[in-house]
Amino acid sequence: MKKHVPPSCRDLTYLSTIQDQPGWDMAKLESAIKEQLSRIAKSKGKDSDYYTITGCIAGGEAGVDLADAFSEHLGVLSNGAQGVFANRRDKKVQQELVRDVGLRSVRQSCGEKFSDVEEFLRSEEYPVVLKPTDSAGSDGVKLCQSFEEAKEHFEYLLTVEAVNGGYNTKVLCQEFLKGKEYVIDHVSRNGVHKTMMVWVYDKRPRNGSQFVYFGMLPVDPESEEAKVLIPYTRGVLDALGMKHGPSHGEVILTKDGPCLVEMNCRAHGGDGNWTPLARALCGDKYCQVEGTADCYLDEEGFNALPDKPPSPLQAHGLDVSLVSYSKGKIKSTPGFDVIKKLPSFVWLSPAVSIGQEAQYTIDLITSPGCCVLMHHDATVLDKDLNFIRHLEEINGLFVYETKGESLARPTAATFGLGTVPEGKKLHRRAMTMDRPGLLRFQSNDRPELRGMMKKRFTTVDASKEVVVIVDPYSTGCLVAKEIMSRGYKIITLWTRGFSEEMKKHVPLSCAGISYFAEVTEAEDHGETIKLLYKAAGKYKIVSCIAGGEAGVDSADVLSERLMVRSNGADGVFANRRDKKVQQELVRAAGHRAVRQAGGSKASMLFSEVEEFLRTEDFPVVLKPTDSAGSDGVKLCHNFEEAKAHFDHLLVVEAVNGGYNTEVLCQEFLRGKEYVVDTVSRDGEHKIMQVWVYDKRPANGAAFVYFGMLPIDSSSQEAKLLINYCKHVLDALQIKNGPGHAEIILTPSGPCLVEMNCRAHGGDGNWRSMAQAMTGGYSQVEGTVDAYLDKKAFALLPSIPPSPPKAFGQEVILVSYASGISIGSKVEHTVDLMTCVGSAILVHDSEEVLLKDIETIRALETNNELFEFKMSGTALRASLSTLDFSKMSLADNAVN
């Protein structure tokens, strides 16, 4: 705390310093100070009594009690520390003294044990405020919404250390005052009080917190509220025996009139950043700092001070508390530089700097700083203030150090799903059947959807046949269930290293699914096939299908060896999942592909990609060639960052186990991202659905998913995407089964991000929406048709119907706040892992659909998705908040 020195006082030096010691009384303290002064005087060649103590002033809240006692002992100007005034800092004592003189005070109760306050807490209207009797600032202050919460916080306060050191001995319970909060700063001498300034706080709900400080505005001393606040505050000073020195009164203007929150027996804090503004408001003549020196040391100067500031105030200005809507490690502070160039800029006091972590602002402690604006023209001031608020909202205050961004739709692996390395755990937000905190819920009571389901039949005796599904999870479970519904048995093949936890990743609609047999992959494919035949017994294996990303490679190899329908794994197509190979095959076929270069671990040569990185426009994307989802994917903004990430990827373990062997550097594709879902049989491709991702910047992240929207198959973009996607399937020789293509529609046309050789993931929650829009089918049914039912596949339309049979959208829920809700931690949404769920909306009326989406977005922006458990954040507060649009800066009055 001794280092807590404002920038304007960094060159401050003292004649001497002395540390109070335990066991010292006032006489010993005086003796120690005088001995030290004597030594200093002699060292300067002066008489030992050269220095005389003429005043003793509190430099901050922690020094008030000692300053009162020591000044009284010295016989200099003092508020004294005798009788009841020995505890004037005690908030309970303050309210009692104010009540005794007939002024409005807070209803309250105080105690060392809960039984002392229980009656009050059972009879008082909630919410109530609990705080330590001698807390500083907002330390330990909490707004409690119920008796149980108040009891819990009472007991908590008696066990934790206070911010100023030591432990709380008593807890104060008070009514919650409703109204605007004001600050009245005074200086006093011999009981004469002079008002230095009246301020009003601008507090609003933001980032999940009810009381975020946006600033402090001056109030004209002749305004109606000031005329009430000033005499009330002076009455409080008299009641507390405050005859000398500065004071900082916090008062709520309730419907019953002003009521004290607390009186701080020292100068206004905030590092004194408000002093240039206060001086200007008073005609560049004085503020509370000069007034404090006058009241202690210059009686004539004090007498010359006006009774209160001039009206009208001599300038237009305010103290702006900066608000952060994002968090991260700060790389640069361009917003601070811009603020300093504003016409009304006077002073900036940053609370964070380069290399530090910025946080979402939920209280004064998490504010990134404050600034003072002042101008003779109120219009200019208003314009600058609005600009700062806009800068905050677009997260323009800071540039953060870059991190891996989700540039493509994350798959299950984004959530830590996939083949999990030994000793590692899945991400806590993974969605599995055995977890109580499921993110996705699917309604089974939608009769309008049930009516469109089509019963499918096969022309073979399915009861004598078995299908192998490799690593069924997520949508793969829906495919398995559909196959079983057609009479087939299912053998599940689990690839080596596929975790037990991943095997539980079963969508709610497939709860309780069981298989005919389960086999674990052997050391080689020949042994695995033997195990499959043994498991099949008398049944004929008629198909081998990938149940998810982790099973694609094995499914390709085994289906080929089992001589069932297969995409094969010969030659270059053995690596068709390799993102680099995909792009090279597409380019070789004469279609638009990503500009790229790859560097391998075998040579460990960065030089393999160096030329590309020196010539390609930044940003560029770096990722492992065989990564899953967004694993290892990073958007690099310069050559140095790209080189560092290249080296990093070759030494870290991949999310699916093992180590990366090659790093791919690619151009950054600019444009909207689409998904084309397909099914194929013997090289004939049918489009199941075309989607577009709704991605927007939010909470400081560049790419936050807000949803997935269907695209009409007759639209121009769908026609371009469908044609291109079929060429990609041909280039990769994906002749059978499902495909999930991610494509960017760039200014030069469609360009592949990656082709996933399996069904669309996301637990298949989109299935009911797709069925409603097509009139009864989705990629799930189409996948089974492609492998097992030639006639049904032939009957599938080549593209979805236009217009669709219904309107739908997947709405990904975005949180603009963080906290605890029903025991789960909610975070600000910056990617899919921090989304708070998703909702599938379907209706035959597009107007109804859009209205429902609008309702959801309003719930998000107003932080109404959850009721958070209240935390002890800064609370001095009113339920009402200020709106700058209703403030008249021209006359500096609060309307």
Beta strands, then each sheet from edge to edge (+ up, - down):
strand 1: 108-111
strand 2: 128-132
strand 3: 142-144
strand 4: 171-175
strand 5: 180-189
strand 6: 192-206
strand 7: 209-218
strand 8: 245-254
strand 9: 257-264
strand 10: 316-321
strand 11: 328-332
strand 12: 345-350
strand 13: 357-358
strand 14: 369-375
strand 15: 399-400
strand 16: 465-470
strand 17: 489-494
strand 18: 517-520
strand 19: 540-546
strand 20: 596-600
strand 21: 620-624
strand 22: 634-636
strand 23: 662-667
strand 24: 672-681
strand 25: 684-698
strand 26: 701-710
strand 27: 737-746
strand 28: 749-756
strand 29: 807-812
strand 30: 819-821
strand 31: 824-826
strand 32: 838-843
strand 33: 887-888
strand 34: 893-894
sheet 1: 1+ 4- 2+ 3-
sheet 2: 9+ 8- 5+ 6- 7+ 10- 14+ 12-
sheet 3: 13+ 11- 15+
sheet 4: 18+ 17+ 16+ 19+
sheet 5: 20+ 23- 21+ 22-
sheet 6: 28+ 27- 24+ 25- 26+ 29- 32+
sheet 7: 30+ 31-
sheet 8: 33+ 34-
end
